[in-house]
Amino acid sequence: MQINRRTFGTLAGGVVLGALTGCEKPEAAANFLEWLQRLDGVEKAELAGPDDSRYILMTLAKRRSDEDVTALIAKVRKEYAQRSGEDVSRVELAIDTFRAGFYMSLPNRDEDVARVLWLRRDGRATASTYGSSGLLVTAPSTAVAGVAVGLDQVVQSEDGRRTHRVESADRQVVVQWVDCPSLNFRLDRAATQHFVDLQRRYPHLTGWIEAPDSRAGVYFSPADIGLDALLKTLPTLAIARQFGELRIGWGPTRARYTDFATAFTPEVRKLTAELMKIPDVTQIDLGAARPRSVTVRNRAGYVAAVASLRKGWGSYLPIDLIRRQSRFVGQLSNPVFSGSPFDTGPQYRVHVAVADVAGVTAVQVGPDAANLTIAHNITDPDLTAAFKALTELPPTHRINLYASPDPDTLASTPLGQVLGRTYASPTPTPPNVDPALITRVAKTCATEMPS
């Protein structure tokens, strides 16, 4: 809820603010927010965050100098110390496109403010916000690793445990590290600098670094280097000596560093050359002597990959449809489905039908039963498309329905079953499922799958 001079008078006795802050003197909190609103250079002052961890969000006028920002923090702290009844002690500053927090009662502990002011001066990063515990910074892909190295050196690490991440907007380049001096967790600056140096030589390089687990992925582009030249270069890669686990890529191919040199048998070279012609094939995971899986992003990629593999590959090879980047560094998101070149009949038709339906997060089709998982917020058109897809299955199939809050995890809630084309809702309704979703599922099933 935003508080300023125009709206302050409408809060009768500060009752609304009292409910938001839990403060015994809501009028004091309202007065403090109004005082903040009047400060030179402050555009807005408002309460934000969940009820159990409220903070004050101050949006500053554009392009305030570093000196103005630090002077403003000092002024806010001084005023806070002179007031009683204030129980919101954390402030988060919106400084242009960056966010930095500080605590009223911890002077000279403004590490995040120093980091953000450095980001703004440096000019390569485009924005920052807060992740699970530390800063989440966005930068162009060619600058991610360099920004991470610089950000890690702005201030001495404070006590505690923070996780910082710098990433490109498309998450093709990510550097994440846990900063905790007491546990000796830190960014490996030397290894990250090796990545920076590689990008200077190969400007289309992508990949990721995760510390302190010493894991990384380094993915080369055919636009920068040919496969044979890369294979000759592998033994000299300095970055390979920096990580306990390193994955190497060339185009969409991926393999462990120790497997990459032997992965490209003549048969695999022919296969990958064909799959690389398909724009929507996003990954070809290789083992030491044979492929392990193919990843596609949409229906077009799945259909084309199946057709290509049927012609040019004689054995089973999983085809995973994964639409989105995982929020977990160095990992793929969970597949919507896993098919193969041998998929035929109802299974193949269901896969094709749901491949581009964003509200369907997972589907598994067996010989007698199927599982369908949908997003909690699935749209009506997507729900209709999902049930239309299920009509490809025989009426004797048992269909188990689930709702998922997060495609990156395997957590799901049962939504009932479809037996003989008739929907049976869960009893009782799970507490974390909106009853309106159950009603929509029942209505859509009756319309699209009449018994």
FIMI-872089 format. One record per residue (C-alpha): residue number from 1; y, z, x; chain. Coordinates in steps of 0.02 Angstrom, whole numbers, always signed. Layout:
N
@n = NUM Y = Y Z = Z X = X chain = A
...
END
This chain:
451
@n = 1 Y = +0 Z = +0 X = +0 chain = A
@n = 2 Y = +166 Z = -51 X = +75 chain = A
@n = 3 Y = +311 Z = +73 X = +67 chain = A
@n = 4 Y = +491 Z = +19 X = +91 chain = A
@n = 5 Y = +660 Z = +65 X = +22 chain = A
@n = 6 Y = +643 Z = -50 X = -128 chain = A
@n = 7 Y = +477 Z = +22 X = -186 chain = A
@n = 8 Y = +496 Z = +201 X = -128 chain = A
@n = 9 Y = +592 Z = +252 X = -285 chain = A
@n = 10 Y = +450 Z = +194 X = -398 chain = A
@n = 11 Y = +327 Z = +323 X = -329 chain = A
@n = 12 Y = +348 Z = +467 X = -447 chain = A
@n = 13 Y = +350 Z = +622 X = -340 chain = A
@n = 14 Y = +245 Z = +537 X = -205 chain = A
@n = 15 Y = +85 Z = +557 X = -307 chain = A
@n = 16 Y = +17 Z = +387 X = -255 chain = A
@n = 17 Y = +46 Z = +421 X = -71 chain = A
@n = 18 Y = -36 Z = +590 X = -88 chain = A
@n = 19 Y = -193 Z = +508 X = -155 chain = A
@n = 20 Y = -193 Z = +383 X = -12 chain = A
@n = 21 Y = -164 Z = +503 X = +132 chain = A
@n = 22 Y = -242 Z = +664 X = +72 chain = A
@n = 23 Y = -81 Z = +747 X = +130 chain = A
@n = 24 Y = -32 Z = +913 X = +49 chain = A
@n = 25 Y = +150 Z = +858 X = +55 chain = A
@n = 26 Y = +148 Z = +676 X = -3 chain = A
@n = 27 Y = +336 Z = +669 X = -12 chain = A
@n = 28 Y = +342 Z = +705 X = +175 chain = A
@n = 29 Y = +225 Z = +559 X = +209 chain = A
@n = 30 Y = +330 Z = +446 X = +98 chain = A
@n = 31 Y = +488 Z = +502 X = +187 chain = A
@n = 32 Y = +410 Z = +467 X = +356 chain = A
@n = 33 Y = +358 Z = +291 X = +305 chain = A
@n = 34 Y = +531 Z = +260 X = +237 chain = A
@n = 35 Y = +606 Z = +321 X = +400 chain = A
@n = 36 Y = +492 Z = +202 X = +496 chain = A
@n = 37 Y = +543 Z = +59 X = +383 chain = A
@n = 38 Y = +726 Z = +86 X = +429 chain = A
@n = 39 Y = +696 Z = +74 X = +617 chain = A
@n = 40 Y = +775 Z = -72 X = +704 chain = A
@n = 41 Y = +645 Z = -206 X = +738 chain = A
@n = 42 Y = +520 Z = -146 X = +606 chain = A
@n = 43 Y = +483 Z = -270 X = +467 chain = A
@n = 44 Y = +354 Z = -165 X = +373 chain = A
@n = 45 Y = +277 Z = +8 X = +379 chain = A
@n = 46 Y = +123 Z = +36 X = +272 chain = A
@n = 47 Y = -35 Z = +138 X = +257 chain = A
@n = 48 Y = -196 Z = +46 X = +301 chain = A
@n = 49 Y = -380 Z = +76 X = +333 chain = A
@n = 50 Y = -516 Z = +166 X = +234 chain = A
@n = 51 Y = -481 Z = +334 X = +155 chain = A
@n = 52 Y = -571 Z = +431 X = +291 chain = A
@n = 53 Y = -478 Z = +349 X = +435 chain = A
@n = 54 Y = -305 Z = +302 X = +373 chain = A
@n = 55 Y = -173 Z = +241 X = +495 chain = A
@n = 56 Y = +5 Z = +175 X = +487 chain = A
@n = 57 Y = +24 Z = -10 X = +514 chain = A
@n = 58 Y = +194 Z = -59 X = +581 chain = A
@n = 59 Y = +237 Z = -243 X = +586 chain = A
@n = 60 Y = +372 Z = -277 X = +713 chain = A
@n = 61 Y = +502 Z = -414 X = +709 chain = A
@n = 62 Y = +454 Z = -567 X = +809 chain = A
@n = 63 Y = +477 Z = -577 X = +996 chain = A
@n = 64 Y = +530 Z = -397 X = +1027 chain = A
@n = 65 Y = +538 Z = -363 X = +1213 chain = A
@n = 66 Y = +414 Z = -250 X = +1302 chain = A
@n = 67 Y = +554 Z = -125 X = +1329 chain = A
@n = 68 Y = +595 Z = -125 X = +1143 chain = A
@n = 69 Y = +412 Z = -93 X = +1100 chain = A
@n = 70 Y = +393 Z = +54 X = +1220 chain = A
@n = 71 Y = +560 Z = +128 X = +1166 chain = A
@n = 72 Y = +507 Z = +115 X = +984 chain = A
@n = 73 Y = +344 Z = +207 X = +1019 chain = A
@n = 74 Y = +438 Z = +347 X = +1104 chain = A
@n = 75 Y = +559 Z = +361 X = +957 chain = A
@n = 76 Y = +416 Z = +368 X = +831 chain = A
@n = 77 Y = +326 Z = +503 X = +929 chain = A
@n = 78 Y = +484 Z = +608 X = +941 chain = A
@n = 79 Y = +516 Z = +598 X = +754 chain = A
@n = 80 Y = +334 Z = +637 X = +714 chain = A
@n = 81 Y = +338 Z = +794 X = +821 chain = A
@n = 82 Y = +488 Z = +858 X = +723 chain = A
@n = 83 Y = +405 Z = +838 X = +553 chain = A
@n = 84 Y = +276 Z = +948 X = +467 chain = A
@n = 85 Y = +141 Z = +900 X = +345 chain = A
@n = 86 Y = +99 Z = +734 X = +429 chain = A
@n = 87 Y = -88 Z = +703 X = +444 chain = A
@n = 88 Y = -92 Z = +517 X = +486 chain = A
@n = 89 Y = -81 Z = +523 X = +675 chain = A
@n = 90 Y = -129 Z = +346 X = +725 chain = A
@n = 91 Y = -11 Z = +197 X = +722 chain = A
@n = 92 Y = -62 Z = +17 X = +741 chain = A
@n = 93 Y = +73 Z = -105 X = +793 chain = A
@n = 94 Y = +73 Z = -287 X = +741 chain = A
@n = 95 Y = +164 Z = -366 X = +888 chain = A
@n = 96 Y = +182 Z = -551 X = +850 chain = A
@n = 97 Y = -1 Z = -607 X = +833 chain = A
@n = 98 Y = -73 Z = -456 X = +925 chain = A
@n = 99 Y = -127 Z = -282 X = +871 chain = A
@n = 100 Y = -117 Z = -123 X = +975 chain = A
@n = 101 Y = -141 Z = +57 X = +921 chain = A
@n = 102 Y = -79 Z = +224 X = +987 chain = A
@n = 103 Y = -91 Z = +406 X = +937 chain = A
@n = 104 Y = +63 Z = +510 X = +900 chain = A
@n = 105 Y = -4 Z = +661 X = +994 chain = A
@n = 106 Y = -62 Z = +572 X = +1153 chain = A
@n = 107 Y = +91 Z = +520 X = +1255 chain = A
@n = 108 Y = +59 Z = +416 X = +1409 chain = A
@n = 109 Y = -109 Z = +359 X = +1338 chain = A
@n = 110 Y = -54 Z = +191 X = +1270 chain = A
@n = 111 Y = -184 Z = +84 X = +1360 chain = A
@n = 112 Y = -206 Z = -39 X = +1217 chain = A
@n = 113 Y = -19 Z = -63 X = +1202 chain = A
@n = 114 Y = -13 Z = -104 X = +1388 chain = A
@n = 115 Y = -157 Z = -225 X = +1367 chain = A
@n = 116 Y = -77 Z = -315 X = +1222 chain = A
@n = 117 Y = +92 Z = -328 X = +1304 chain = A
@n = 118 Y = +4 Z = -403 X = +1455 chain = A
@n = 119 Y = -86 Z = -528 X = +1342 chain = A
@n = 120 Y = +79 Z = -580 X = +1268 chain = A
@n = 121 Y = +161 Z = -600 X = +1438 chain = A
@n = 122 Y = +11 Z = -693 X = +1509 chain = A
@n = 123 Y = +24 Z = -821 X = +1369 chain = A
@n = 124 Y = -156 Z = -886 X = +1367 chain = A
@n = 125 Y = -226 Z = -780 X = +1225 chain = A
@n = 126 Y = -171 Z = -823 X = +1049 chain = A
@n = 127 Y = -210 Z = -662 X = +954 chain = A
@n = 128 Y = -294 Z = -493 X = +959 chain = A
@n = 129 Y = -361 Z = -371 X = +832 chain = A
@n = 130 Y = -483 Z = -225 X = +835 chain = A
@n = 131 Y = -672 Z = -246 X = +836 chain = A
@n = 132 Y = -800 Z = -108 X = +818 chain = A
@n = 133 Y = -720 Z = +1 X = +952 chain = A
@n = 134 Y = -604 Z = -101 X = +1062 chain = A
@n = 135 Y = -496 Z = -255 X = +1069 chain = A
@n = 136 Y = -556 Z = -422 X = +1003 chain = A
@n = 137 Y = -452 Z = -559 X = +1086 chain = A
@n = 138 Y = -446 Z = -744 X = +1041 chain = A
@n = 139 Y = -406 Z = -872 X = +1176 chain = A
@n = 140 Y = -439 Z = -1057 X = +1210 chain = A
@n = 141 Y = -616 Z = -1089 X = +1271 chain = A
@n = 142 Y = -555 Z = -1138 X = +1445 chain = A
@n = 143 Y = -458 Z = -975 X = +1462 chain = A
@n = 144 Y = -580 Z = -847 X = +1389 chain = A
@n = 145 Y = -661 Z = -791 X = +1552 chain = A
@n = 146 Y = -495 Z = -787 X = +1646 chain = A
@n = 147 Y = -414 Z = -683 X = +1510 chain = A
@n = 148 Y = -561 Z = -562 X = +1514 chain = A
@n = 149 Y = -543 Z = -536 X = +1702 chain = A
@n = 150 Y = -356 Z = -507 X = +1685 chain = A
@n = 151 Y = -370 Z = -393 X = +1534 chain = A
@n = 152 Y = -495 Z = -284 X = +1624 chain = A
@n = 153 Y = -370 Z = -252 X = +1763 chain = A
@n = 154 Y = -214 Z = -210 X = +1662 chain = A
@n = 155 Y = -242 Z = -22 X = +1657 chain = A
@n = 156 Y = -366 Z = +100 X = +1730 chain = A
@n = 157 Y = -512 Z = +128 X = +1611 chain = A
@n = 158 Y = -488 Z = +283 X = +1504 chain = A
@n = 159 Y = -623 Z = +409 X = +1462 chain = A
@n = 160 Y = -737 Z = +365 X = +1318 chain = A
@n = 161 Y = -831 Z = +208 X = +1276 chain = A
@n = 162 Y = -744 Z = +49 X = +1220 chain = A
@n = 163 Y = -812 Z = -125 X = +1186 chain = A
@n = 164 Y = -690 Z = -267 X = +1220 chain = A
@n = 165 Y = -721 Z = -449 X = +1182 chain = A
@n = 166 Y = -628 Z = -610 X = +1222 chain = A
@n = 167 Y = -686 Z = -766 X = +1131 chain = A
@n = 168 Y = -634 Z = -940 X = +1079 chain = A
@n = 169 Y = -601 Z = -971 X = +895 chain = A
@n = 170 Y = -764 Z = -1068 X = +877 chain = A
@n = 171 Y = -858 Z = -936 X = +978 chain = A
@n = 172 Y = -923 Z = -1067 X = +1099 chain = A
@n = 173 Y = -861 Z = -958 X = +1243 chain = A
@n = 174 Y = -874 Z = -768 X = +1232 chain = A
@n = 175 Y = -856 Z = -627 X = +1357 chain = A
@n = 176 Y = -899 Z = -452 X = +1295 chain = A
@n = 177 Y = -910 Z = -293 X = +1396 chain = A
@n = 178 Y = -929 Z = -106 X = +1370 chain = A
@n = 179 Y = -802 Z = -6 X = +1466 chain = A
@n = 180 Y = -861 Z = +172 X = +1501 chain = A
@n = 181 Y = -826 Z = +244 X = +1675 chain = A
@n = 182 Y = -936 Z = +397 X = +1651 chain = A
@n = 183 Y = -1089 Z = +286 X = +1619 chain = A
@n = 184 Y = -1037 Z = +158 X = +1751 chain = A
@n = 185 Y = -1019 Z = +24 X = +1616 chain = A
@n = 186 Y = -892 Z = -109 X = +1658 chain = A
@n = 187 Y = -856 Z = -295 X = +1662 chain = A
@n = 188 Y = -933 Z = -382 X = +1811 chain = A
@n = 189 Y = -771 Z = -460 X = +1871 chain = A
@n = 190 Y = -852 Z = -558 X = +2012 chain = A
@n = 191 Y = -979 Z = -639 X = +1897 chain = A
@n = 192 Y = -848 Z = -677 X = +1766 chain = A
@n = 193 Y = -738 Z = -754 X = +1901 chain = A
@n = 194 Y = -886 Z = -867 X = +1948 chain = A
@n = 195 Y = -883 Z = -929 X = +1768 chain = A
@n = 196 Y = -696 Z = -962 X = +1784 chain = A
@n = 197 Y = -728 Z = -1061 X = +1943 chain = A
@n = 198 Y = -865 Z = -1162 X = +1859 chain = A
@n = 199 Y = -747 Z = -1206 X = +1716 chain = A
@n = 200 Y = -621 Z = -1272 X = +1840 chain = A
@n = 201 Y = -754 Z = -1389 X = +1908 chain = A
@n = 202 Y = -835 Z = -1428 X = +1740 chain = A
@n = 203 Y = -699 Z = -1421 X = +1607 chain = A
@n = 204 Y = -819 Z = -1440 X = +1459 chain = A
@n = 205 Y = -924 Z = -1290 X = +1513 chain = A
@n = 206 Y = -963 Z = -1163 X = +1375 chain = A
@n = 207 Y = -1065 Z = -1004 X = +1370 chain = A
@n = 208 Y = -1057 Z = -816 X = +1362 chain = A
@n = 209 Y = -1062 Z = -658 X = +1466 chain = A
@n = 210 Y = -1118 Z = -487 X = +1406 chain = A
@n = 211 Y = -1098 Z = -328 X = +1510 chain = A
@n = 212 Y = -1160 Z = -204 X = +1561 chain = A
@n = 213 Y = -1330 Z = -278 X = +1513 chain = A
@n = 214 Y = -1302 Z = -415 X = +1642 chain = A
@n = 215 Y = -1341 Z = -559 X = +1524 chain = A
@n = 216 Y = -1259 Z = -730 X = +1518 chain = A
@n = 217 Y = -1275 Z = -908 X = +1459 chain = A
@n = 218 Y = -1198 Z = -1054 X = +1555 chain = A
@n = 219 Y = -1201 Z = -1219 X = +1461 chain = A
@n = 220 Y = -1154 Z = -1382 X = +1547 chain = A
@n = 221 Y = -1093 Z = -1538 X = +1460 chain = A
@n = 222 Y = -1160 Z = -1714 X = +1492 chain = A
@n = 223 Y = -977 Z = -1764 X = +1497 chain = A
@n = 224 Y = -960 Z = -1665 X = +1661 chain = A
@n = 225 Y = -1128 Z = -1684 X = +1747 chain = A
@n = 226 Y = -1290 Z = -1780 X = +1728 chain = A
@n = 227 Y = -1456 Z = -1691 X = +1704 chain = A
@n = 228 Y = -1528 Z = -1741 X = +1873 chain = A
@n = 229 Y = -1369 Z = -1689 X = +1962 chain = A
@n = 230 Y = -1374 Z = -1521 X = +1872 chain = A
@n = 231 Y = -1556 Z = -1493 X = +1922 chain = A
@n = 232 Y = -1508 Z = -1522 X = +2103 chain = A
@n = 233 Y = -1359 Z = -1403 X = +2085 chain = A
@n = 234 Y = -1458 Z = -1259 X = +2007 chain = A
@n = 235 Y = -1516 Z = -1178 X = +2171 chain = A
@n = 236 Y = -1336 Z = -1167 X = +2232 chain = A
@n = 237 Y = -1262 Z = -1088 X = +2075 chain = A
@n = 238 Y = -1182 Z = -927 X = +2136 chain = A
@n = 239 Y = -1173 Z = -861 X = +1958 chain = A
@n = 240 Y = -1364 Z = -861 X = +1949 chain = A
@n = 241 Y = -1370 Z = -717 X = +2072 chain = A
@n = 242 Y = -1256 Z = -610 X = +1965 chain = A
@n = 243 Y = -1361 Z = -587 X = +1809 chain = A
@n = 244 Y = -1528 Z = -509 X = +1767 chain = A
@n = 245 Y = -1547 Z = -630 X = +1622 chain = A
@n = 246 Y = -1469 Z = -803 X = +1631 chain = A
@n = 247 Y = -1491 Z = -950 X = +1514 chain = A
@n = 248 Y = -1442 Z = -1125 X = +1568 chain = A
@n = 249 Y = -1398 Z = -1266 X = +1451 chain = A
@n = 250 Y = -1362 Z = -1451 X = +1463 chain = A
@n = 251 Y = -1296 Z = -1528 X = +1304 chain = A
@n = 252 Y = -1394 Z = -1444 X = +1163 chain = A
@n = 253 Y = -1541 Z = -1397 X = +1276 chain = A
@n = 254 Y = -1566 Z = -1213 X = +1322 chain = A
@n = 255 Y = -1690 Z = -1127 X = +1437 chain = A
@n = 256 Y = -1705 Z = -974 X = +1545 chain = A
@n = 257 Y = -1639 Z = -1005 X = +1719 chain = A
@n = 258 Y = -1813 Z = -984 X = +1792 chain = A
@n = 259 Y = -1884 Z = -1114 X = +1670 chain = A
@n = 260 Y = -1746 Z = -1243 X = +1670 chain = A
@n = 261 Y = -1798 Z = -1335 X = +1828 chain = A
@n = 262 Y = -1975 Z = -1369 X = +1764 chain = A
@n = 263 Y = -1936 Z = -1389 X = +1579 chain = A
@n = 264 Y = -1891 Z = -1574 X = +1583 chain = A
@n = 265 Y = -2059 Z = -1658 X = +1594 chain = A
@n = 266 Y = -2057 Z = -1846 X = +1557 chain = A
@n = 267 Y = -2114 Z = -1811 X = +1379 chain = A
@n = 268 Y = -1979 Z = -1680 X = +1353 chain = A
@n = 269 Y = -1846 Z = -1794 X = +1428 chain = A
@n = 270 Y = -1892 Z = -1928 X = +1301 chain = A
@n = 271 Y = -1891 Z = -1804 X = +1157 chain = A
@n = 272 Y = -1724 Z = -1725 X = +1201 chain = A
@n = 273 Y = -1644 Z = -1895 X = +1227 chain = A
@n = 274 Y = -1690 Z = -1941 X = +1048 chain = A
@n = 275 Y = -1637 Z = -1774 X = +973 chain = A
@n = 276 Y = -1471 Z = -1778 X = +1065 chain = A
@n = 277 Y = -1427 Z = -1934 X = +966 chain = A
@n = 278 Y = -1422 Z = -1827 X = +808 chain = A
@n = 279 Y = -1247 Z = -1748 X = +794 chain = A
@n = 280 Y = -1308 Z = -1601 X = +690 chain = A
@n = 281 Y = -1443 Z = -1544 X = +811 chain = A
@n = 282 Y = -1357 Z = -1395 X = +890 chain = A
@n = 283 Y = -1493 Z = -1325 X = +1004 chain = A
@n = 284 Y = -1658 Z = -1374 X = +1084 chain = A
@n = 285 Y = -1741 Z = -1219 X = +1154 chain = A
@n = 286 Y = -1856 Z = -1260 X = +1300 chain = A
@n = 287 Y = -1996 Z = -1165 X = +1385 chain = A
@n = 288 Y = -2058 Z = -1196 X = +1560 chain = A
@n = 289 Y = -2167 Z = -1342 X = +1506 chain = A
@n = 290 Y = -2137 Z = -1379 X = +1322 chain = A
@n = 291 Y = -2003 Z = -1360 X = +1187 chain = A
@n = 292 Y = -2001 Z = -1201 X = +1083 chain = A
@n = 293 Y = -1887 Z = -1246 X = +938 chain = A
@n = 294 Y = -1751 Z = -1360 X = +874 chain = A
@n = 295 Y = -1597 Z = -1293 X = +785 chain = A
@n = 296 Y = -1495 Z = -1394 X = +659 chain = A
@n = 297 Y = -1337 Z = -1349 X = +566 chain = A
@n = 298 Y = -1357 Z = -1437 X = +398 chain = A
@n = 299 Y = -1461 Z = -1547 X = +284 chain = A
@n = 300 Y = -1419 Z = -1706 X = +378 chain = A
@n = 301 Y = -1477 Z = -1630 X = +542 chain = A
@n = 302 Y = -1638 Z = -1564 X = +465 chain = A
@n = 303 Y = -1685 Z = -1729 X = +383 chain = A
@n = 304 Y = -1646 Z = -1827 X = +541 chain = A
@n = 305 Y = -1738 Z = -1704 X = +655 chain = A
@n = 306 Y = -1893 Z = -1709 X = +545 chain = A
@n = 307 Y = -1892 Z = -1899 X = +545 chain = A
@n = 308 Y = -1867 Z = -1909 X = +734 chain = A
@n = 309 Y = -2002 Z = -1782 X = +774 chain = A
@n = 310 Y = -2127 Z = -1864 X = +658 chain = A
@n = 311 Y = -2109 Z = -2023 X = +759 chain = A
@n = 312 Y = -2098 Z = -1953 X = +934 chain = A
@n = 313 Y = -2183 Z = -1783 X = +943 chain = A
@n = 314 Y = -2365 Z = -1755 X = +901 chain = A
@n = 315 Y = -2376 Z = -1565 X = +890 chain = A
@n = 316 Y = -2298 Z = -1423 X = +792 chain = A
@n = 317 Y = -2117 Z = -1383 X = +834 chain = A
@n = 318 Y = -2011 Z = -1264 X = +728 chain = A
@n = 319 Y = -1849 Z = -1334 X = +657 chain = A
@n = 320 Y = -1728 Z = -1192 X = +617 chain = A
@n = 321 Y = -1578 Z = -1220 X = +504 chain = A
@n = 322 Y = -1438 Z = -1105 X = +561 chain = A
@n = 323 Y = -1267 Z = -1137 X = +486 chain = A
@n = 324 Y = -1156 Z = -1013 X = +577 chain = A
@n = 325 Y = -1123 Z = -928 X = +742 chain = A
@n = 326 Y = -1193 Z = -752 X = +755 chain = A
@n = 327 Y = -1070 Z = -612 X = +785 chain = A
@n = 328 Y = -1194 Z = -544 X = +913 chain = A
@n = 329 Y = -1155 Z = -614 X = +1085 chain = A
@n = 330 Y = -1287 Z = -731 X = +1156 chain = A
@n = 331 Y = -1391 Z = -733 X = +998 chain = A
@n = 332 Y = -1423 Z = -857 X = +860 chain = A
@n = 333 Y = -1395 Z = -803 X = +682 chain = A
@n = 334 Y = -1548 Z = -786 X = +570 chain = A
@n = 335 Y = -1613 Z = -954 X = +509 chain = A
@n = 336 Y = -1592 Z = -1003 X = +327 chain = A
@n = 337 Y = -1766 Z = -1075 X = +344 chain = A
@n = 338 Y = -1888 Z = -1129 X = +478 chain = A
@n = 339 Y = -1975 Z = -1295 X = +449 chain = A
@n = 340 Y = -2073 Z = -1419 X = +553 chain = A
@n = 341 Y = -2108 Z = -1606 X = +567 chain = A
@n = 342 Y = -2264 Z = -1577 X = +461 chain = A
@n = 343 Y = -2168 Z = -1511 X = +310 chain = A
@n = 344 Y = -2208 Z = -1613 X = +156 chain = A
@n = 345 Y = -2210 Z = -1596 X = -32 chain = A
@n = 346 Y = -2123 Z = -1450 X = -120 chain = A
@n = 347 Y = -2086 Z = -1354 X = +40 chain = A
@n = 348 Y = -1991 Z = -1499 X = +118 chain = A
@n = 349 Y = -1899 Z = -1537 X = -45 chain = A
@n = 350 Y = -1844 Z = -1356 X = -66 chain = A
@n = 351 Y = -1779 Z = -1352 X = +113 chain = A
@n = 352 Y = -1680 Z = -1511 X = +86 chain = A
@n = 353 Y = -1610 Z = -1447 X = -79 chain = A
@n = 354 Y = -1545 Z = -1281 X = -11 chain = A
@n = 355 Y = -1494 Z = -1335 X = +164 chain = A
@n = 356 Y = -1311 Z = -1358 X = +119 chain = A
@n = 357 Y = -1301 Z = -1221 X = -13 chain = A
@n = 358 Y = -1193 Z = -1090 X = +73 chain = A
@n = 359 Y = -1240 Z = -952 X = -49 chain = A
@n = 360 Y = -1424 Z = -964 X = -1 chain = A
@n = 361 Y = -1448 Z = -861 X = +156 chain = A
@n = 362 Y = -1638 Z = -874 X = +174 chain = A
@n = 363 Y = -1788 Z = -959 X = +95 chain = A
@n = 364 Y = -1973 Z = -952 X = +138 chain = A
@n = 365 Y = -2100 Z = -1057 X = +45 chain = A
@n = 366 Y = -2285 Z = -1017 X = +50 chain = A
@n = 367 Y = -2434 Z = -1095 X = -37 chain = A
@n = 368 Y = -2429 Z = -976 X = -185 chain = A
@n = 369 Y = -2263 Z = -882 X = -171 chain = A
@n = 370 Y = -2086 Z = -902 X = -108 chain = A
@n = 371 Y = -1942 Z = -788 X = -58 chain = A
@n = 372 Y = -1761 Z = -832 X = -96 chain = A
@n = 373 Y = -1617 Z = -730 X = -26 chain = A
@n = 374 Y = -1440 Z = -758 X = -89 chain = A
@n = 375 Y = -1271 Z = -688 X = -39 chain = A
@n = 376 Y = -1201 Z = -546 X = -144 chain = A
@n = 377 Y = -1048 Z = -654 X = -180 chain = A
@n = 378 Y = -1138 Z = -818 X = -214 chain = A
@n = 379 Y = -1037 Z = -938 X = -320 chain = A
@n = 380 Y = -1097 Z = -1003 X = -488 chain = A
@n = 381 Y = -1119 Z = -1182 X = -422 chain = A
@n = 382 Y = -1222 Z = -1119 X = -275 chain = A
@n = 383 Y = -1328 Z = -1009 X = -389 chain = A
@n = 384 Y = -1360 Z = -1159 X = -500 chain = A
@n = 385 Y = -1408 Z = -1265 X = -350 chain = A
@n = 386 Y = -1527 Z = -1129 X = -287 chain = A
@n = 387 Y = -1623 Z = -1122 X = -451 chain = A
@n = 388 Y = -1627 Z = -1310 X = -465 chain = A
@n = 389 Y = -1708 Z = -1312 X = -292 chain = A
@n = 390 Y = -1841 Z = -1190 X = -351 chain = A
@n = 391 Y = -1896 Z = -1311 X = -486 chain = A
@n = 392 Y = -1975 Z = -1412 X = -345 chain = A
@n = 393 Y = -2108 Z = -1274 X = -338 chain = A
@n = 394 Y = -2254 Z = -1271 X = -460 chain = A
@n = 395 Y = -2230 Z = -1155 X = -611 chain = A
@n = 396 Y = -2374 Z = -1049 X = -544 chain = A
@n = 397 Y = -2274 Z = -998 X = -391 chain = A
@n = 398 Y = -2212 Z = -818 X = -386 chain = A
@n = 399 Y = -2031 Z = -816 X = -326 chain = A
@n = 400 Y = -1963 Z = -654 X = -253 chain = A
@n = 401 Y = -1774 Z = -642 X = -261 chain = A
@n = 402 Y = -1663 Z = -542 X = -142 chain = A
@n = 403 Y = -1478 Z = -515 X = -108 chain = A
@n = 404 Y = -1410 Z = -500 X = +68 chain = A
@n = 405 Y = -1244 Z = -425 X = +122 chain = A
@n = 406 Y = -1250 Z = -498 X = +297 chain = A
@n = 407 Y = -1342 Z = -654 X = +360 chain = A
@n = 408 Y = -1341 Z = -582 X = +537 chain = A
@n = 409 Y = -1460 Z = -442 X = +486 chain = A
@n = 410 Y = -1625 Z = -439 X = +394 chain = A
@n = 411 Y = -1564 Z = -309 X = +268 chain = A
@n = 412 Y = -1587 Z = -363 X = +88 chain = A
@n = 413 Y = -1604 Z = -291 X = -86 chain = A
@n = 414 Y = -1736 Z = -346 X = -214 chain = A
@n = 415 Y = -1664 Z = -439 X = -363 chain = A
@n = 416 Y = -1826 Z = -457 X = -459 chain = A
@n = 417 Y = -1950 Z = -599 X = -477 chain = A
@n = 418 Y = -1975 Z = -765 X = -564 chain = A
@n = 419 Y = -2151 Z = -775 X = -636 chain = A
@n = 420 Y = -2204 Z = -927 X = -736 chain = A
@n = 421 Y = -2022 Z = -986 X = -733 chain = A
@n = 422 Y = -1969 Z = -823 X = -819 chain = A
@n = 423 Y = -1852 Z = -701 X = -731 chain = A
@n = 424 Y = -1896 Z = -516 X = -724 chain = A
@n = 425 Y = -1750 Z = -410 X = -665 chain = A
@n = 426 Y = -1775 Z = -256 X = -554 chain = A
@n = 427 Y = -1791 Z = -90 X = -644 chain = A
@n = 428 Y = -1685 Z = +7 X = -618 chain = A
@n = 429 Y = -1544 Z = -101 X = -550 chain = A
@n = 430 Y = -1523 Z = -61 X = -364 chain = A
@n = 431 Y = -1367 Z = +46 X = -336 chain = A
@n = 432 Y = -1292 Z = -74 X = -209 chain = A
@n = 433 Y = -1305 Z = -228 X = -322 chain = A
@n = 434 Y = -1171 Z = -276 X = -446 chain = A
@n = 435 Y = -1252 Z = -281 X = -619 chain = A
@n = 436 Y = -1149 Z = -437 X = -652 chain = A
@n = 437 Y = -1252 Z = -526 X = -518 chain = A
@n = 438 Y = -1413 Z = -481 X = -610 chain = A
@n = 439 Y = -1338 Z = -551 X = -770 chain = A
@n = 440 Y = -1288 Z = -712 X = -683 chain = A
@n = 441 Y = -1460 Z = -733 X = -605 chain = A
@n = 442 Y = -1545 Z = -708 X = -773 chain = A
@n = 443 Y = -1431 Z = -832 X = -860 chain = A
@n = 444 Y = -1445 Z = -964 X = -724 chain = A
@n = 445 Y = -1635 Z = -948 X = -716 chain = A
@n = 446 Y = -1650 Z = -969 X = -905 chain = A
@n = 447 Y = -1540 Z = -1123 X = -898 chain = A
@n = 448 Y = -1609 Z = -1210 X = -743 chain = A
@n = 449 Y = -1791 Z = -1153 X = -751 chain = A
@n = 450 Y = -1837 Z = -1146 X = -935 chain = A
@n = 451 Y = -2012 Z = -1077 X = -962 chain = A
END
